[in-house]
Amino acid sequence: MTSYYYSAKKNVFIAAGSTLLETDAFTDAVPVSNKIFAEFFIGENDGKRRVPGTDGLPSWEEIPPPTEDELHAIAVQEAENKKAQLLAESAEAVREWQTDLLLGIISDQDKARFIGWRSYAKKLKAVDTSTAPDVTWPDKPAV
């Protein structure tokens, strides 16, 4: 008895008895053995991905290396993440000094540190991450 069907059009497995098999979306679904299901659904194949084969059954295909655009997008996302982390660190550094400043009880030394961190935060916000991985980061202020 077949437990699973495979749709090459959708590149998915469907359990036997599923109402999905009655829809127009899966008219190409063919029964597959538990061995094929285990290999292509449960199993993993390093460096390869499941694709529909020319015979209508699943097969493995080498995963192509990322394109230049994909590598750039990854680098930009990493730079955005770093920027967010540095801005959060900056906000935490000045949190207590903001209250002291509002209350007029900040020391001259803490006020100078506060200004240094706020200047740093403004420079961080201006960082252009679209140039990643070649991003110029401002120096952190002295602690």
PyMOL commands that set and color helices and strands:
alter all, ss='L'
color gray80, all
select helices_A, chain A and resi 19-22+24-26+34-42+68-103+108-125+129-131
alter helices_A, ss='H'
color red, helices_A
select strands_A, chain A and resi 4-7+12-15+30-32+48-52+58-62
alter strands_A, ss='S'
color yellow, strands_A
deselect
rebuild
show_as cartoon
